[in-house]
Amino acid sequence: MDKQSLKKKLHEQIDAMDDEYALHLLHEAAIEYGKEATAQDEGLSLDQVQRLHESIEQFNQGKWKSHDEVMQLSRTWLHK
């Protein structure tokens, strides 16, 4: 089966599904596949991509320090 036929068949099967749990599982699998494909495209491991996503989330939550703050903290760490 060629790629277009496979996609069409998959869409038809998803459209026919009534099981919400199964749909959630498929959705999660698609998300994980997308992460893995992105990681492979960028030459990163899935773990590295996950860590990057966590870092981006921390940044979005305001959990970050400026370069000057990090430099000041590093000076205190070095002098302990």
ROSE-4610 file (N, C-alpha, C; in Angstrom, 1 decimal, always signed):
// ROSE-4610
residu = [M/M/M/D/D/D/K/K/K/Q/Q/Q/S/S/S/L/L/L/K/K/K/K/K/K/K/K/K/L/L/L/H/H/H/E/E/E/Q/Q/Q/I/I/I/D/D/D/A/A/A/M/M/M/D/D/D/D/D/D/E/E/E/Y/Y/Y/A/A/A/L/L/L/H/H/H/L/L/L/L/L/L/H/H/H/E/E/E/A/A/A/A/A/A/I/I/I/E/E/E/Y/Y/Y/G/G/G/K/K/K/E/E/E/A/A/A/T/T/T/A/A/A/Q/Q/Q/D/D/D/E/E/E/G/G/G/L/L/L/S/S/S/L/L/L/D/D/D/Q/Q/Q/V/V/V/Q/Q/Q/R/R/R/L/L/L/H/H/H/E/E/E/S/S/S/I/I/I/E/E/E/Q/Q/Q/F/F/F/N/N/N/Q/Q/Q/G/G/G/K/K/K/W/W/W/K/K/K/S/S/S/H/H/H/D/D/D/E/E/E/V/V/V/M/M/M/Q/Q/Q/L/L/L/S/S/S/R/R/R/T/T/T/W/W/W/L/L/L/H/H/H/K/K/K]
num = [1/1/1/2/2/2/3/3/3/4/4/4/5/5/5/6/6/6/7/7/7/8/8/8/9/9/9/10/10/10/11/11/11/12/12/12/13/13/13/14/14/14/15/15/15/16/16/16/17/17/17/18/18/18/19/19/19/20/20/20/21/21/21/22/22/22/23/23/23/24/24/24/25/25/25/26/26/26/27/27/27/28/28/28/29/29/29/30/30/30/31/31/31/32/32/32/33/33/33/34/34/34/35/35/35/36/36/36/37/37/37/38/38/38/39/39/39/40/40/40/41/41/41/42/42/42/43/43/43/44/44/44/45/45/45/46/46/46/47/47/47/48/48/48/49/49/49/50/50/50/51/51/51/52/52/52/53/53/53/54/54/54/55/55/55/56/56/56/57/57/57/58/58/58/59/59/59/60/60/60/61/61/61/62/62/62/63/63/63/64/64/64/65/65/65/66/66/66/67/67/67/68/68/68/69/69/69/70/70/70/71/71/71/72/72/72/73/73/73/74/74/74/75/75/75/76/76/76/77/77/77/78/78/78/79/79/79/80/80/80]
x = [+0.9/+0.0/+0.9/+0.6/+1.4/+1.1/+1.9/+1.7/+0.4/-0.1/-1.4/-2.5/-2.5/-3.5/-3.5/-2.4/-2.2/-2.8/-2.4/-3.0/-4.5/-5.0/-6.5/-7.1/-6.6/-7.1/-7.1/-6.0/-5.8/-6.8/-7.0/-8.0/-9.4/-9.7/-11.1/-11.2/-10.2/-10.3/-10.5/-9.7/-9.9/-11.3/-11.8/-13.1/-14.2/-14.0/-14.9/-14.8/-13.8/-13.6/-14.6/-15.2/-16.0/-15.4/-14.3/-13.7/-12.7/-13.2/-12.4/-11.0/-11.0/-9.7/-8.7/-9.2/-8.3/-7.8/-8.7/-8.4/-7.3/-7.4/-6.4/-5.0/-5.1/-3.8/-3.2/-4.0/-3.5/-2.9/-3.5/-3.0/-1.7/-1.6/-0.3/+0.8/+0.4/+1.4/+1.9/+1.0/+1.4/+2.3/+2.0/+2.8/+4.2/+4.3/+5.6/+6.4/+5.7/+6.3/+6.9/+6.1/+6.5/+7.8/+7.8/+9.0/+10.2/+10.0/+11.1/+11.6/+10.7/+11.0/+11.8/+11.3/+12.0/+13.4/+13.5/+14.8/+15.8/+15.3/+16.1/+16.5/+15.6/+15.9/+17.0/+17.0/+17.9/+19.2/+19.2/+20.4/+20.4/+19.3/+19.2/+18.5/+18.8/+18.1/+16.8/+15.9/+14.5/+14.7/+15.6/+15.8/+16.3/+17.1/+17.6/+16.4/+15.6/+14.4/+13.5/+13.3/+12.4/+13.0/+14.3/+14.9/+14.7/+14.9/+14.7/+13.2/+12.3/+10.9/+10.6/+11.3/+11.1/+11.8/+12.9/+13.5/+12.7/+12.1/+11.2/+10.0/+9.5/+8.3/+8.7/+9.9/+10.4/+10.5/+11.1/+11.2/+9.9/+8.9/+7.6/+6.9/+7.3/+6.7/+7.5/+8.5/+9.3/+10.4/+10.7/+11.7/+13.1/+13.6/+14.9/+15.7/+17.0/+17.8/+18.6/+18.9/+19.6/+21.1/+21.8/+23.2/+24.0/+23.6/+24.3/+24.0/+22.7/+22.4/+23.2/+23.3/+24.0/+25.5/+26.1/+27.5/+27.7/+26.8/+26.9/+26.8/+25.8/+25.7/+26.9/+27.5/+28.6/+29.8/+29.9/+31.0/+30.9/+29.6/+29.4/+29.7/+29.3/+29.6/+31.1/+31.8/+33.3/+34.0/+33.4/+34.1/+33.6/+32.9/+32.4/+33.4]
y = [-1.2/+0.0/+1.2/+2.2/+3.4/+4.3/+5.4/+6.3/+7.0/+7.5/+8.2/+7.2/+6.0/+5.0/+4.7/+4.5/+4.2/+5.3/+6.6/+7.7/+7.8/+7.6/+7.6/+6.5/+5.3/+4.2/+4.5/+5.1/+5.4/+6.5/+7.5/+8.5/+7.9/+7.0/+6.3/+5.5/+4.8/+4.0/+4.9/+6.0/+6.9/+7.5/+8.0/+8.5/+7.6/+6.3/+5.3/+4.9/+5.3/+4.9/+5.7/+4.9/+5.5/+5.5/+4.7/+4.5/+5.7/+6.6/+7.8/+7.4/+6.4/+6.0/+5.6/+4.8/+4.4/+5.6/+6.6/+7.8/+8.6/+8.6/+9.3/+8.6/+7.2/+6.5/+6.7/+6.8/+7.1/+8.5/+9.4/+10.8/+10.9/+10.2/+10.2/+9.6/+8.5/+7.8/+8.7/+9.5/+10.4/+11.5/+12.0/+13.0/+12.5/+11.3/+10.7/+10.4/+9.9/+9.7/+11.0/+12.1/+13.4/+13.9/+13.6/+14.0/+13.2/+11.9/+11.1/+11.5/+11.7/+12.1/+13.4/+14.4/+15.7/+15.5/+14.6/+14.4/+13.8/+12.8/+12.2/+13.2/+14.1/+15.1/+16.0/+16.3/+17.3/+16.6/+15.3/+14.6/+14.5/+14.7/+14.6/+13.3/+12.9/+11.7/+12.2/+11.3/+11.6/+12.2/+11.7/+12.3/+13.8/+14.1/+15.5/+16.4/+15.9/+16.7/+16.9/+15.9/+16.0/+17.0/+17.0/+18.0/+19.4/+19.5/+20.9/+21.3/+20.5/+20.8/+21.3/+20.5/+20.9/+22.3/+22.5/+23.8/+25.0/+24.7/+25.7/+26.0/+24.9/+25.1/+25.9/+25.6/+26.4/+27.8/+28.1/+29.5/+30.2/+29.5/+30.0/+30.3/+29.6/+29.8/+30.8/+31.5/+32.5/+32.0/+30.7/+30.1/+30.1/+31.3/+31.5/+32.6/+32.7/+33.7/+34.4/+35.6/+36.4/+35.9/+36.3/+36.0/+36.6/+37.8/+38.5/+37.8/+37.3/+36.6/+35.3/+34.6/+33.3/+33.6/+34.6/+34.9/+35.3/+36.0/+36.4/+35.1/+34.3/+33.0/+32.1/+32.1/+31.2/+31.7/+33.0/+33.6/+33.1/+33.1/+32.7/+31.2/+30.4/+29.0/+28.7/+29.4/+29.2/+29.6/+30.5/+30.9/+30.2/+29.2/+28.5/+27.4]
z = [+0.0/+0.0/+0.0/-0.9/-0.9/+0.2/+0.4/+1.5/+1.6/+0.4/+0.4/+0.7/+0.2/+0.5/+2.0/+2.5/+3.9/+4.8/+4.5/+5.2/+5.1/+3.9/+3.8/+4.6/+4.6/+5.4/+6.9/+7.3/+8.7/+9.1/+8.3/+8.6/+8.7/+7.8/+7.8/+9.1/+9.5/+10.7/+11.9/+12.0/+13.1/+13.1/+11.9/+11.9/+12.3/+12.1/+12.5/+14.0/+14.7/+16.1/+17.0/+18.0/+19.0/+20.3/+20.5/+21.8/+22.1/+23.0/+23.3/+23.9/+24.7/+25.2/+24.1/+23.1/+22.0/+21.2/+21.1/+20.4/+21.1/+22.5/+23.3/+23.1/+23.1/+22.9/+21.6/+20.6/+19.2/+19.2/+19.8/+19.9/+20.6/+21.7/+22.5/+21.7/+21.0/+20.1/+19.0/+18.4/+17.4/+17.9/+19.1/+19.7/+19.9/+20.5/+20.8/+19.5/+18.5/+17.2/+16.6/+16.7/+16.3/+17.0/+18.3/+19.0/+18.6/+18.4/+17.9/+16.5/+15.7/+14.3/+14.3/+15.1/+15.2/+15.8/+16.8/+17.4/+16.4/+15.6/+14.6/+13.5/+13.1/+12.1/+12.6/+13.8/+14.4/+14.9/+14.8/+15.4/+16.9/+17.5/+19.0/+19.4/+20.6/+21.2/+21.7/+21.9/+22.4/+23.8/+24.6/+25.9/+25.8/+24.9/+24.7/+24.3/+23.4/+23.0/+24.2/+25.0/+26.1/+27.1/+27.3/+28.2/+27.7/+26.3/+25.7/+25.9/+25.8/+26.0/+27.4/+28.4/+29.8/+30.1/+29.4/+29.6/+29.0/+27.9/+27.3/+28.2/+28.8/+29.7/+30.9/+31.5/+32.6/+32.2/+31.1/+30.6/+30.5/+29.9/+29.8/+31.1/+32.1/+33.5/+34.3/+33.6/+34.3/+35.2/+35.0/+35.9/+35.1/+35.0/+34.4/+35.0/+34.7/+35.3/+34.1/+34.3/+33.3/+33.3/+32.3/+32.2/+33.4/+33.7/+34.9/+36.2/+36.4/+37.6/+37.7/+36.6/+36.6/+36.9/+36.3/+36.6/+38.0/+38.6/+40.0/+40.9/+40.6/+41.3/+41.2/+40.0/+39.8/+40.6/+40.8/+41.6/+43.1/+43.6/+45.0/+45.1/+44.1/+44.2/+44.2/+43.4/+43.3/+44.6/+45.4/+46.6/+47.8/+47.7/+48.9/+49.3]
